Amino acid sequence: MQNNSMPSGSVIEPASQQPFAPAAPGNAPLNTGAPLAANGSPLAAPYEEQKKSRGTLFETILLILVSIVAIVFIVLYIQKYIEWDAVSTDVDGQITSAVAVAREETATEMEEQFAEREKYDYKQFSGPVDYGSFSFEYPKTWSVYVSKDAANGGDFEAYLNPREVPPVSASAIIALRVRIRDTSFDSVAKSYENSIKNGKLELKTQTVGGVLANVYTGEISNGRRGAIMLLKLRDKTVMLQTDAETFLNDFYRVLDSVTLNE
């Protein structure tokens, strides 16, 4: 009778356990780094979805950053525009204000000049333009009478006297006689040489209106004492005469104010 008992220490393997056989090299699953299913195949769909999810998140972040930059740019642009508009408006306001101030200052200056002219004791006398620019100042309380205006040539004659001009004659005493003679300076000056020689007149020269003039003082005619000034103006002769020594101060004041523009 056989002894079917197993030796002590023996291991009994289950009948269903099969020996392990390695997989054929051609059938080995590739290790792609993706999660594997129970049968060893990779879980492709969830991995692709994760990649798409990460791409969508990056695009969203990039879009947000671009939007923020655009908003900042727009805000800065609006801010700078507001600042520029404020500065422009302020400049326009300053210009308008400056113009108004300038006009006011001009009006004030003109009023002051008018007031000064009103207080000034002299007026301006001007000879005919065709005979050259000849002018001088005379007391504003004097009257002026022009007897010959030389509009058609010949001599120019005017008379100035305090308050009113008396009837003009050779014997009348007039504060200032003005003549622009259509005669050369030498010819007119020569007519006074005899009076200088016999001592009735004294001759001196002085600058009048920028040119050298002859000034005669003494007995001018028929025992009357006064002064006469002669100066050359182009081809003509300007003659100023006072018939009385009473007006000598005014006469010399007139000479000092003479202006010429030949």
C-alpha positions in Angstrom: 0.0 0.0 0.0 1.5 3.2 -1.1 2.0 6.0 1.2 0.4 9.0 -0.5 1.3 11.4 2.1 3.6 14.2 1.0 6.9 14.7 2.5 7.1 17.2 5.2 8.1 20.7 4.0 6.7 20.3 0.4 4.7 23.1 -1.2 1.6 22.3 -3.1 0.9 24.6 -6.1 -2.6 25.3 -7.2 -3.6 23.5 -10.3 -4.9 26.6 -12.0 -1.6 28.5 -11.7 0.2 28.7 -14.9 3.9 29.4 -15.3 4.7 33.2 -16.3 5.7 33.7 -19.8 7.2 37.0 -20.9 5.4 38.9 -23.6 6.8 38.8 -27.1 8.9 41.8 -27.9 6.7 42.8 -30.8 3.6 42.9 -28.6 5.0 44.9 -25.7 3.0 48.1 -24.9 4.8 51.4 -25.5 5.4 53.5 -22.4 4.2 57.0 -23.6 4.0 58.6 -20.2 0.2 58.7 -20.4 -2.0 56.9 -17.9 -2.7 53.3 -18.8 -5.9 51.4 -18.9 -6.5 48.0 -17.1 -5.5 46.2 -20.3 -2.3 48.3 -20.6 -3.4 50.7 -23.3 -2.8 54.5 -22.7 -5.7 56.8 -21.6 -5.3 59.2 -24.6 -8.5 61.2 -24.4 -8.1 62.6 -20.9 -4.5 63.7 -21.5 -5.4 65.6 -24.7 -8.2 67.3 -22.9 -5.8 68.4 -20.2 -3.4 69.8 -22.9 -6.3 71.7 -24.5 -7.4 72.9 -21.1 -3.9 74.2 -20.4 -3.8 75.9 -23.8 -7.2 77.5 -23.3 -6.1 78.8 -19.8 -2.9 80.3 -21.4 -4.9 82.0 -24.1 -7.3 83.4 -21.5 -4.5 84.8 -19.4 -2.9 86.3 -22.5 -6.2 87.9 -23.6 -6.7 89.3 -20.1 -3.2 90.8 -20.1 -3.7 92.4 -23.5 -7.0 93.7 -22.4 -5.5 95.3 -19.3 -2.7 96.9 -21.4 -5.3 98.2 -23.8 -7.4 99.6 -21.0 -4.4 101.3 -19.4 -3.4 102.8 -22.8 -6.9 104.1 -23.3 -7.0 105.6 -19.8 -3.7 107.2 -20.3 -4.8 108.6 -23.6 -8.0 110.0 -22.2 -6.0 111.5 -19.3 -3.5 113.2 -21.6 -6.2 114.4 -23.8 -8.0 116.0 -20.9 -4.8 117.6 -19.7 -4.1 118.9 -23.2 -7.6 120.2 -23.5 -7.3 121.9 -20.2 -4.0 123.5 -21.1 -5.3 124.6 -24.5 -8.4 126.1 -22.9 -6.2 127.8 -20.4 -3.9 129.2 -23.1 -6.9 130.5 -25.1 -8.2 132.1 -21.9 -4.8 133.7 -21.2 -4.6 135.0 -24.8 -8.1 136.5 -24.5 -7.3 138.0 -21.2 -4.0 139.4 -22.5 -5.7 140.9 -25.5 -8.3 142.5 -23.3 -5.6 143.9 -21.0 -3.6 145.2 -23.9 -6.7 146.9 -25.3 -7.4 148.4 -22.0 -3.8 149.6 -21.6 -3.8 151.0 -25.1 -7.0 152.9 -24.4 -5.6 154.2 -21.1 -2.4 155.2 -22.8 -4.3 157.1 -25.5 -6.3 158.9 -22.9 -3.2 159.8 -21.0 -1.5 161.0 -24.2 -4.6 163.1 -25.1 -4.6 164.5 -21.6 -0.9 165.4 -21.9 -1.5 167.0 -25.3 -4.3 169.1 -23.7 -1.9 170.2 -21.0 0.8 170.9 -23.5 1.1 174.5 -24.3 2.1 174.2 -28.0 0.6 173.2 -31.3 2.2 172.0 -34.5 2.5 174.1 -37.6 3.4 172.6 -41.0 4.3 174.2 -44.3 3.2 173.0 -47.7 4.2 169.4 -48.5 5.3 170.4 -52.1 7.9 172.8 -50.6 9.4 170.2 -48.4 8.5 169.1 -44.9 8.9 172.2 -42.7 7.2 172.4 -39.3 7.6 174.0 -35.9 5.7 174.4 -32.6 3.9 177.5 -31.6 1.9 178.6 -28.5 -1.6 177.0 -28.7 -3.1 180.4 -27.6 -2.0 181.9 -30.9 -4.2 182.1 -34.0 -3.0 181.2 -37.5 -3.8 182.9 -40.8 -2.6 181.5 -44.1 -2.8 184.2 -46.8 -0.9 182.3 -49.6 -0.9 178.5 -49.6 1.4 178.1 -52.7 -1.1 175.7 -54.2 -0.3 177.0 -57.6 3.4 177.8 -56.9 4.9 181.1 -55.8 5.5 182.1 -52.2 3.8 180.6 -49.1 2.8 183.1 -46.4 1.3 182.6 -43.0 0.9 184.8 -39.9 0.6 183.8 -36.2 -0.4 186.0 -33.3 -1.8 185.7 -29.8 -5.6 185.5 -29.7 -6.2 186.7 -33.3 -4.2 187.9 -36.3 -4.6 191.6 -37.1 -5.1 192.8 -40.7 -1.9 192.0 -42.5 0.2 194.9 -43.7 3.8 196.0 -43.7 3.2 198.3 -40.7 1.3 195.7 -38.6 3.1 194.3 -35.6 2.7 190.5 -35.8 4.2 187.9 -33.4 5.4 185.6 -36.2 5.5 186.0 -40.0 6.2 182.8 -42.0 7.3 182.9 -45.6 8.7 180.3 -47.9 10.0 182.3 -50.8 10.4 180.8 -54.2 13.8 182.4 -54.4 17.4 181.1 -53.7 18.8 181.5 -50.2 21.8 183.6 -51.5 19.5 186.1 -53.2 17.4 186.7 -50.1 20.5 186.9 -47.8 22.1 189.4 -50.0 19.1 191.8 -49.5 20.2 192.2 -45.8 23.9 193.0 -46.4 23.4 196.8 -46.4 21.5 196.7 -43.1 24.4 194.7 -41.6 27.0 197.1 -43.0 25.3 200.2 -41.5 24.8 198.5 -38.2 21.0 198.2 -38.2 21.1 194.5 -38.1 23.5 192.0 -36.4 24.0 188.6 -38.1 24.8 185.4 -36.3 24.4 181.8 -37.5 22.9 178.9 -35.6 21.6 175.4 -36.4 17.9 175.3 -37.0 16.2 172.0 -37.9 19.6 170.5 -38.5 20.9 173.1 -41.0 22.9 176.3 -40.6 20.6 179.3 -40.7 21.2 183.1 -40.6 19.6 185.0 -37.7 19.4 188.8 -38.0 18.5 190.9 -34.9 18.0 194.6 -34.5 16.1 197.2 -36.6 14.1 195.2 -39.1 12.1 198.0 -40.7 11.0 201.6 -39.9 12.5 201.8 -36.4 10.9 198.4 -35.4 13.2 196.1 -33.6 12.8 192.3 -33.9 14.4 189.3 -35.5 14.6 187.5 -38.8 15.7 183.9 -39.6 16.6 182.6 -43.0 17.4 179.0 -44.0 17.7 177.1 -47.2 15.0 174.5 -48.1 15.6 172.8 -51.4 15.8 175.6 -54.0 13.7 177.9 -51.8 14.2 180.1 -48.7 12.3 179.8 -45.4 11.9 183.1 -43.6 10.6 183.5 -40.0 10.2 187.1 -38.6 8.9 188.6 -35.4 8.0 192.3 -35.4 8.7 193.1 -31.8 11.2 192.3 -29.1 8.3 191.4 -26.9 8.1 188.1 -28.8 11.8 187.2 -29.0 11.5 184.4 -26.4 8.7 182.9 -28.4 10.6 183.4 -31.6 13.7 181.5 -30.3 11.4 178.8 -28.9 10.0 178.4 -32.4 13.5 178.1 -33.9 14.4 175.4 -31.4 11.4 173.3 -32.5 11.9 173.6 -36.3 12.1 170.2 -38.1 13.0 169.8 -41.8 12.8 166.8 -44.1 14.0 167.7 -47.5 
